[in-house]
Structures are given as C-alpha cells and as structure tokens.
Amino acid sequence: MKTAGVAVIGFGTVGTGVVRLLMEDGRRLAKTIGCRLDLRHVCDIDLERHRNVDVPREILTDNPDVCFDDPEVAIVVETIGGATVAVDLMKRALAAGKDVVTANKAALAERGNELFEAARAAGRSISFEASCAAGIPIIRAIRDGLIANRLTAITGILNGTCNYILTRMSSTGATYDDALAEAQARGYAETDPTLDVSGEDARHKLAILAALAFETQVTLDDVYVEGIVGVSPHDILFGSQIGYVLKLLAIGRRAGDALSLRVHPTFVPADSPLATVSGADNAVLVTGHAVGDTFYVGPGAGEMPTASSIVADLADAALGRAQLTCKHLAWPAGRCPALRVQSVGEIAARYYLRFDVVDQPGVLAEIAGGLGRHDISIASVLQHEPTRCGSVPLVITTHGAREGNMESALAEMRELPTMAGPAVRIRMLEEKREASP
C-alpha cells in the first residue's frame, strides 16, 4: 500500500485533533482511501504541555526544519494560525517539495495569492477545507459539487461565537454582555472575543469563499464589516414580533461583473433555514444558476470538526487530487480576473429601523416624509407603549433602498427635535433567487 508521510506543525487544539485522528483511525483511513497516512513528525514550541493524546516521544520536535528536511514527508499540516510566521512556514514547506494542508483563514484571506503563487512555483498544492466552516465541507461543495453552476450568491453564518451569543439573546432575552460571558464560560468565546464579535473572523472566511465561488480576486478591504457589539435585546424582541430572527451574516452577491461583499447583523425571516441554525453551529446557503439554492449546516469550529476536514484534505493530497485541483482551479491557478466591487453605499437592502421618539402627534408623518424624500418606502410600522423615560419605540421596516440613501435619511432625522435618541438600523435579508450573470 502506498504511504504518504505527514508532519503536523502546531500542536494546539486543532493540531491535537489531527494527531488523534491519524493515530487512532489510521488503519481505517488506510483501508478507506487505499493509502497509509504516516505521522512522522509533530512540531511545536511547547512540547511539555499535556495533550489528551499519547504521542511517541521520538516524533516530537520543536524544530520545523526536521519536517522540511525529511524526504519521507510528503504533506505538511499547518495549524499555527495567523498571517506571518505560519505563512513563512507554509512557503518553506512548499519550497521543500511538500504539499500543504491548512485551516488558516487569515493567511488565505490576507496572503492567499502569494501562497498559491509559491505553490505553483514549487509544483505543489495547498488545501484549505477547514479554513471557512470547520467540519462543513463547503469548499468541496463549491469547488466540486457545484462546478456546473454560475454561482450568484453566498449567504452564511460563519462565526459560531456570534451565533451562540445571538441565539441566547433571542431565546432567553439576555443582554449582549451576559450572553458573551456565558459563551466564554462554555468555551465558545475567547477571553478576548474581538476577532469574533467584530465580524473580522467572518470577514476573512467570506473573502475566501467569494474568491473561490465567484472566481475573482478578493481582498479584505473589499468586504464591508459590522459586528454584533451593542446589539440590543429590545431589537431582537421587536424583530421577532414581526417574524424575524437576528443573525450575523456573511453575504456575497454577484450580478454580471459586479460583486458585493458584506458582513453585518441581519434580520432573517423566521421560516428561513438560516433562522433555525442555533448555538455555535455554522451554515452556508449557496445559490447557483442551475441547481438553485443548496444549504449546508454543521459545527463551524472545534478540535475534532476542524481536524475532520484537515484529514479529508490529507487524503486528497496523498491521492494526488489536491495537486490537480491546485494546478487547474481558477483561484489557486492564478486565473482570476478582478471584478468591480460595489461600495456599501451602492448596495440595496430592506431595513429594520427603530426610532425612540417623543410621544406627540405628527412624529410618524415627519419620519415618513424624511424617508420619502430619500426614495425610501415604508413596508410596515410597529408602535409600542411609551417607555419609563416617556419616549415611544417606533419600529419601521422598509422596502428595498440604497444604503447611501438610508445614510442620508438617518443623518437628516438625527437633527429632528422629536428624536429622543439615535436611530437603530439593522439590515434585513430579502430572500429571492438572484439573477444569473
């Protein structure tokens, strides 16, 4: 039976999962794929910390050169993360004639073109299934299963921390701070959750998925981002009263040669499959011109889900499929044209608006007039009882309107004497089949 030597660089949470799968399921994997994945080296700067897996001492090393210099190593798994040291290590592995498997979203989103260029120069491959949704095989679905389609839309819940927080706020009425503290206590959020709650994590993942799905060059600057910090349980409640659930969505759309990419809190219709995705799970809705909508859901983070996708990539690399993919597929092969990316001001959406207004006659007419002057049409109005402070929460949903128009309208309304506080604006997902390019 053919044997492919494997080196794992990074023995943290994900690296431990990969090592466990290779050691505990090695025989079954060899029988399934017809190739033995031989774990030859595990490299980390800290070899003394206890891991929940027993590794022979002789394969542990703190020197990555051991991995690169071993002629029996065919594939290097990088699980360090980040876009600096990890990128240098991957480029060294490629130059040494090794294929690379990674879950590193930051490296791919920020320096993907550079990495793929290094892979082409070395005649090797980079596989990255685990980079975007951990255990969900979304890269394979887009790359292989949907290859016959012109993909026009990606709509995803790509961050488990944010989804857990918003789920708890929706189901219990918890404040943002309390839901975040619970997520941290349960291990769903880091001590410093900024990367997740700011939307940056989802931004990286959308940049990767969009480059692959829409066959174009994407930079992080192309992706507009807003996080969930400061989301109010009042708005989640009001949204539920009109049939919507709040999610942090990553949204990519292609229409002809124009592309729009954004990450922000979004009200999703309660009957949408995206609305049912709870806890720390991820989900991706992909639209193609031939197949229509396809939906993928599962664990978007964690040791074993991420390791599951990494080992699937190891099998691809060991069998030679990864090399063919990297050589021929548009983005890895460097054949992606740059599409025009719309500014956020050009994008049209429906909106949920909440105004805290003075309780007096004529306020609704004043607001409706202000929206109308900017070509924004009202779809529904929900007025609540006055608060203890005497102001009245007024909830308005709109029909589709340009973001730039909404910005102008809200700027005008901030100056109205009837406003008791700043307006809240949350975009709404208008579910419809995207037009084919």
C-alpha positions as CSV (number, residue, x, y, z in Angstrom):
1,M,0.0,0.0,0.0
2,K,1.2,3.5,-0.8
3,T,2.4,5.5,2.1
4,A,2.4,9.3,2.5
5,G,4.5,10.8,5.3
6,V,2.8,13.6,7.3
7,A,4.2,16.3,9.5
8,V,2.0,18.4,11.8
9,I,3.3,21.9,12.7
10,G,1.3,23.3,15.6
11,F,0.3,21.0,18.4
12,G,-2.5,23.1,19.8
13,T,-6.2,22.4,19.9
14,V,-6.6,21.7,16.2
15,G,-3.2,20.0,15.8
16,T,-4.1,17.7,18.6
17,G,-7.3,16.7,16.9
18,V,-5.4,15.9,13.7
19,V,-2.9,13.8,15.5
20,R,-5.6,11.9,17.3
21,L,-7.4,11.0,14.1
22,L,-4.2,9.9,12.4
23,M,-3.1,7.8,15.3
24,E,-6.5,6.3,16.4
25,D,-8.1,5.9,13.0
26,G,-5.0,5.3,10.8
27,R,-5.8,1.7,9.9
28,R,-9.4,2.5,8.9
29,L,-8.3,5.5,6.9
30,A,-5.7,3.5,5.0
31,K,-8.3,0.9,4.2
32,T,-10.8,3.6,3.0
33,I,-8.5,5.6,0.8
34,G,-6.0,3.0,-0.2
35,C,-3.1,4.9,1.2
36,R,-1.4,5.0,4.6
37,L,-1.0,8.4,6.2
38,D,2.2,8.0,8.2
39,L,2.5,10.6,11.0
40,R,6.3,11.2,11.1
41,H,6.7,14.5,13.0
42,V,4.7,16.7,15.4
43,C,6.3,20.1,15.8
44,D,5.5,22.8,18.4
45,I,7.5,25.3,20.5
46,D,5.9,23.8,23.7
47,L,6.3,20.1,23.9
48,E,5.7,19.8,27.7
49,R,2.0,20.9,27.9
50,H,-0.3,18.0,28.4
51,R,-2.5,17.0,25.5
52,N,-5.2,14.4,25.5
53,V,-3.4,12.1,23.1
54,D,-0.3,9.9,23.6
55,V,2.4,10.6,21.0
56,P,5.7,8.7,20.7
57,R,8.4,11.0,22.1
58,E,10.6,10.3,19.0
59,I,8.2,12.1,16.6
60,L,8.0,15.2,18.7
61,T,10.2,18.2,17.7
62,D,10.5,21.9,18.3
63,N,12.4,22.4,15.0
64,P,10.3,22.8,11.8
65,D,13.4,22.0,9.7
66,V,13.1,18.4,10.8
67,C,9.7,18.3,8.9
68,F,11.0,20.0,5.8
69,D,14.3,18.0,5.6
70,D,12.7,14.6,5.9
71,P,12.4,13.1,2.4
72,E,9.6,10.8,3.6
73,V,7.3,13.7,4.5
74,A,5.0,14.4,1.6
75,I,2.5,16.6,3.3
76,V,2.8,19.3,6.0
77,V,-0.2,20.3,8.1
78,E,0.0,23.9,9.4
79,T,-2.2,24.6,12.4
80,I,-0.4,27.6,13.9
81,G,-2.7,30.3,12.5
82,G,-2.0,33.9,11.7
83,A,-0.6,35.6,8.5
84,T,3.0,35.9,9.5
85,V,5.1,33.0,10.9
86,A,2.6,30.5,9.5
87,V,2.8,31.9,6.0
88,D,6.6,31.7,6.1
89,L,6.5,28.1,7.3
90,M,4.0,27.1,4.6
91,K,6.2,28.7,1.9
92,R,9.2,26.8,3.2
93,A,7.3,23.6,3.1
94,L,6.3,24.2,-0.5
95,A,9.8,25.1,-1.5
96,A,10.9,21.8,0.1
97,G,8.6,19.9,-2.2
98,K,5.8,19.2,0.3
99,D,2.1,19.7,-0.2
100,V,0.4,21.9,2.4
101,V,-2.9,21.4,4.3
102,T,-4.1,24.3,6.4
103,A,-7.1,25.7,8.3
104,N,-5.6,29.2,8.4
105,K,-8.2,31.7,7.2
106,A,-6.1,34.7,8.0
107,A,-3.2,33.5,5.8
108,L,-5.5,32.7,2.9
109,A,-7.7,35.8,3.1
110,E,-4.7,38.2,3.5
111,R,-1.9,36.4,1.6
112,G,-3.7,33.7,-0.4
113,N,-2.5,34.9,-3.8
114,E,1.1,34.9,-2.5
115,L,0.7,31.4,-1.1
116,F,-0.8,30.0,-4.3
117,E,2.0,31.6,-6.3
118,A,4.5,29.8,-4.1
119,A,2.6,26.5,-4.6
120,R,2.6,26.9,-8.4
121,A,6.4,27.7,-8.4
122,A,7.1,24.6,-6.4
123,G,4.6,22.4,-8.3
124,R,2.8,21.6,-5.1
125,S,-0.6,22.1,-3.6
126,I,-2.4,24.0,-0.8
127,S,-5.6,22.5,0.6
128,F,-7.8,24.5,2.9
129,E,-11.2,22.9,3.5
130,A,-11.1,23.6,7.3
131,S,-10.5,27.3,6.9
132,C,-14.1,28.5,6.4
133,A,-16.6,26.4,8.4
134,A,-14.5,23.7,10.2
135,G,-16.5,20.5,9.8
136,I,-18.8,21.6,7.0
137,P,-17.3,20.6,3.6
138,I,-18.2,23.9,2.0
139,I,-15.0,24.2,0.0
140,R,-15.6,20.8,-1.7
141,A,-19.2,21.7,-2.3
142,I,-18.3,24.9,-4.1
143,R,-15.2,23.5,-5.8
144,D,-16.5,20.2,-7.0
145,G,-20.2,19.5,-6.4
146,L,-21.4,22.9,-7.8
147,I,-18.8,23.2,-10.6
148,A,-21.5,23.2,-13.3
149,N,-23.1,26.3,-11.8
150,R,-22.5,30.0,-12.2
151,L,-22.7,30.8,-8.5
152,T,-24.5,34.1,-7.8
153,A,-25.0,34.2,-4.0
154,I,-23.4,33.0,-0.8
155,T,-25.2,33.7,2.5
156,G,-23.5,32.3,5.6
157,I,-23.5,32.1,9.3
158,L,-19.7,31.8,9.6
159,N,-18.9,32.5,13.2
160,G,-20.1,30.2,16.0
161,T,-19.3,32.6,18.8
162,C,-21.6,35.3,17.4
163,N,-24.3,32.7,16.6
164,Y,-24.2,31.4,20.1
165,I,-24.5,34.9,21.6
166,L,-27.4,35.9,19.3
167,T,-29.1,32.6,19.9
168,R,-29.0,33.1,23.7
169,M,-30.2,36.7,23.4
170,S,-33.1,35.5,21.2
171,S,-34.1,32.5,23.4
172,T,-33.7,34.0,26.9
173,G,-33.8,37.8,26.5
174,A,-30.2,38.0,27.8
175,T,-28.2,41.2,27.3
176,Y,-25.2,41.1,25.0
177,D,-22.8,41.3,27.9
178,D,-24.5,38.4,29.7
179,A,-24.7,36.2,26.6
180,L,-21.0,36.9,25.8
181,A,-20.0,35.9,29.4
182,E,-21.9,32.7,29.0
183,A,-20.2,31.9,25.7
184,Q,-16.8,32.5,27.3
185,A,-17.7,30.2,30.3
186,R,-18.8,27.4,27.9
187,G,-15.7,27.8,25.8
188,Y,-17.5,29.2,22.7
189,A,-15.7,32.6,23.0
190,E,-12.1,33.6,23.6
191,T,-11.1,35.7,26.7
192,D,-10.6,38.5,24.1
193,P,-13.5,37.9,21.7
194,T,-12.8,40.9,19.5
195,L,-11.9,38.9,16.3
196,D,-15.2,37.1,16.5
197,V,-17.7,39.8,17.7
198,S,-16.3,42.5,15.5
199,G,-17.1,40.4,12.4
200,E,-13.5,40.1,11.3
201,D,-13.4,36.3,11.6
202,A,-16.5,36.0,9.3
203,R,-14.9,38.7,7.0
204,H,-11.8,36.5,6.4
205,K,-14.0,33.5,5.7
206,L,-16.2,35.4,3.2
207,A,-13.2,36.7,1.4
208,I,-12.0,33.1,0.8
209,L,-15.4,31.7,-0.2
210,A,-16.1,34.6,-2.5
211,A,-12.8,34.2,-4.3
212,L,-13.5,30.5,-4.8
213,A,-17.2,30.8,-5.7
214,F,-17.1,33.9,-7.9
215,E,-13.7,33.1,-9.4
216,T,-12.3,36.5,-8.7
217,Q,-9.6,38.3,-6.7
218,V,-10.8,39.4,-3.3
219,T,-9.0,41.4,-0.6
220,L,-10.2,42.0,2.9
221,D,-10.8,45.7,2.0
222,D,-13.4,44.5,-0.5
223,V,-15.6,43.1,2.4
224,Y,-17.7,45.6,4.4
225,V,-18.0,44.6,8.1
226,E,-20.0,45.4,11.1
227,G,-20.0,43.3,14.3
228,I,-22.6,42.5,17.0
229,V,-21.2,44.5,19.8
230,G,-24.0,46.5,21.4
231,V,-26.9,44.6,19.8
232,S,-29.9,45.3,22.0
233,P,-32.3,42.5,23.2
234,H,-35.1,45.0,22.6
235,D,-34.4,45.0,18.8
236,I,-34.2,41.2,18.8
237,L,-37.6,41.1,20.6
238,F,-39.2,43.6,18.2
239,G,-37.8,41.8,15.2
240,S,-39.3,38.5,16.5
241,Q,-42.7,40.2,16.8
242,I,-42.7,40.9,13.0
243,G,-41.4,37.4,12.1
244,Y,-37.6,37.8,12.0
245,V,-34.5,36.3,13.7
246,L,-31.2,38.2,14.1
247,K,-28.1,36.6,12.8
248,L,-24.6,37.8,11.9
249,L,-24.5,37.0,8.2
250,A,-21.7,37.0,5.6
251,I,-23.3,37.9,2.3
252,G,-21.7,37.7,-1.1
253,R,-23.6,38.5,-4.3
254,R,-22.5,38.6,-8.0
255,A,-24.6,40.2,-10.7
256,G,-22.8,40.3,-14.1
257,D,-19.3,41.9,-13.5
258,A,-20.3,43.5,-10.1
259,L,-19.7,42.0,-6.7
260,S,-21.0,42.9,-3.3
261,L,-19.4,41.5,-0.1
262,R,-20.6,42.4,3.4
263,V,-20.7,41.0,7.0
264,H,-23.2,42.5,9.4
265,P,-26.1,41.7,11.8
266,T,-29.2,40.9,9.6
267,F,-32.8,40.1,10.3
268,V,-33.6,36.7,8.7
269,P,-37.2,35.6,8.1
270,A,-38.2,33.1,10.8
271,D,-39.1,30.5,8.2
272,S,-35.7,30.6,6.5
273,P,-33.4,27.7,7.1
274,L,-30.7,30.1,8.3
275,A,-33.0,31.2,11.1
276,T,-33.1,27.7,12.6
277,V,-29.3,27.4,12.9
278,S,-28.7,27.8,16.7
279,G,-25.9,27.7,19.2
280,A,-22.3,27.6,17.8
281,D,-23.2,25.9,14.5
282,N,-22.4,27.4,11.1
283,A,-24.4,27.3,7.9
284,V,-24.0,28.4,4.3
285,L,-26.6,28.9,1.7
286,V,-25.2,28.8,-1.9
287,T,-27.2,29.8,-5.0
288,G,-26.3,28.5,-8.4
289,H,-28.0,29.3,-11.8
290,A,-28.6,25.6,-12.5
291,V,-29.2,24.0,-9.1
292,G,-30.9,26.9,-7.3
293,D,-30.4,27.0,-3.5
294,T,-28.2,24.5,-1.6
295,F,-27.9,24.5,2.2
296,Y,-25.0,23.3,4.4
297,V,-25.1,23.2,8.2
298,G,-22.9,21.8,10.9
299,P,-20.2,22.5,13.5
300,G,-18.2,25.6,12.5
301,A,-15.4,25.3,15.0
302,G,-13.8,23.0,17.5
303,E,-10.9,20.5,17.7
304,M,-12.5,17.4,16.0
305,P,-14.7,19.1,13.4
306,T,-11.7,21.1,12.2
307,A,-9.5,18.0,12.3
308,S,-12.1,16.1,10.3
309,S,-11.8,18.5,7.4
310,I,-8.0,18.6,7.6
311,V,-7.7,14.8,7.4
312,A,-10.0,14.8,4.4
313,D,-7.6,17.2,2.7
314,L,-4.7,15.0,3.7
315,A,-6.4,12.1,1.8
316,D,-6.8,14.4,-1.3
317,A,-3.1,15.3,-1.2
318,A,-2.0,11.8,-0.6
319,L,-4.0,10.5,-3.6
320,G,-2.8,13.3,-5.9
321,R,-6.2,15.1,-6.2
322,A,-5.1,18.2,-4.4
323,Q,-2.2,18.8,-6.9
324,L,-4.6,18.6,-9.9
325,T,-7.1,21.0,-8.2
326,C,-4.4,23.5,-7.3
327,K,-3.0,23.4,-10.8
328,H,-6.2,23.8,-12.7
329,L,-8.8,25.6,-10.5
330,A,-9.2,29.3,-11.3
331,W,-8.2,30.9,-7.9
332,P,-5.3,28.6,-7.0
333,A,-4.1,28.5,-10.6
334,G,-3.9,32.4,-10.7
335,R,-6.5,32.8,-13.4
336,C,-9.0,35.0,-11.6
337,P,-9.9,38.4,-13.1
338,A,-10.8,41.2,-10.7
339,L,-14.5,42.1,-10.7
340,R,-15.8,45.5,-9.7
341,V,-16.7,45.5,-6.0
342,Q,-19.6,47.7,-5.1
343,S,-19.2,50.2,-2.3
344,V,-21.6,49.7,0.6
345,G,-23.4,52.9,-0.4
346,E,-24.4,51.2,-3.7
347,I,-25.9,48.2,-2.2
348,A,-29.7,47.9,-1.8
349,A,-31.4,46.2,1.1
350,R,-34.5,46.2,3.2
351,Y,-34.1,47.8,6.7
352,Y,-35.4,47.5,10.2
353,L,-35.4,50.9,11.8
354,R,-36.1,51.7,15.5
355,F,-36.7,55.3,16.5
356,D,-37.1,56.4,20.1
357,V,-39.4,59.4,19.6
358,V,-41.2,62.0,21.7
359,D,-44.8,61.0,22.4
360,Q,-46.6,63.6,20.4
361,P,-48.8,63.8,17.2
362,G,-47.2,64.1,13.8
363,V,-44.0,62.2,14.5
364,L,-44.7,59.3,12.2
365,A,-45.7,61.6,9.4
366,E,-42.4,63.5,10.0
367,I,-40.4,60.3,9.8
368,A,-42.3,59.0,6.8
369,G,-41.7,62.3,5.0
370,G,-38.0,62.2,5.7
371,L,-37.7,58.7,4.4
372,G,-39.8,59.5,1.3
373,R,-37.5,62.4,0.4
374,H,-34.7,59.9,0.0
375,D,-36.7,57.4,-2.0
376,I,-37.3,55.0,0.9
377,S,-40.7,53.3,1.0
378,I,-42.2,52.1,4.3
379,A,-43.3,48.4,4.4
380,S,-44.7,48.2,8.0
381,V,-44.9,50.2,11.2
382,L,-45.0,48.8,14.8
383,Q,-45.5,51.3,17.6
384,H,-45.1,50.3,21.3
385,E,-46.2,51.8,24.6
386,P,-44.1,54.7,26.0
387,T,-41.1,53.7,28.0
388,R,-40.4,54.8,31.6
389,C,-38.4,57.7,30.1
390,G,-41.5,58.8,28.2
391,S,-40.2,58.1,24.7
392,V,-42.0,55.8,22.3
393,P,-40.2,53.0,20.4
394,L,-41.3,53.2,16.8
395,V,-40.3,50.3,14.6
396,I,-40.4,50.7,10.8
397,T,-39.4,48.2,8.1
398,T,-38.7,49.4,4.6
399,H,-38.8,48.1,1.1
400,G,-35.5,47.8,-0.7
401,A,-33.5,51.0,-0.6
402,R,-29.9,52.0,-1.4
403,E,-27.5,52.2,1.6
404,G,-26.4,55.7,0.6
405,N,-30.0,56.9,0.6
406,M,-30.6,55.4,4.1
407,E,-27.4,57.1,5.4
408,S,-28.6,60.4,4.2
409,A,-32.1,60.0,5.6
410,L,-30.9,59.0,9.0
411,A,-28.4,61.9,9.1
412,E,-31.3,64.2,8.4
413,M,-33.5,62.6,11.1
414,R,-30.8,62.9,13.8
415,E,-31.5,66.7,13.7
416,L,-35.2,66.3,14.4
417,P,-36.3,67.7,17.9
418,T,-38.7,64.8,18.2
419,M,-35.9,62.2,18.4
420,A,-35.2,61.0,22.0
421,G,-32.1,59.0,21.0
422,P,-30.1,57.7,18.0
423,A,-31.9,55.5,15.5
424,V,-31.1,51.8,15.2
425,R,-30.7,50.4,11.7
426,I,-30.5,46.7,11.0
427,R,-30.5,45.3,7.5
428,M,-33.0,42.6,6.5
429,L,-32.4,39.6,4.3
430,E,-34.7,39.7,1.3
431,E,-34.8,36.1,0.2
432,K,-35.2,35.7,-3.5
433,R,-33.3,33.9,-6.3
434,E,-30.5,36.0,-7.6
435,A,-30.5,36.9,-11.2
436,S,-28.0,34.9,-13.3
437,P,-25.0,36.9,-14.6
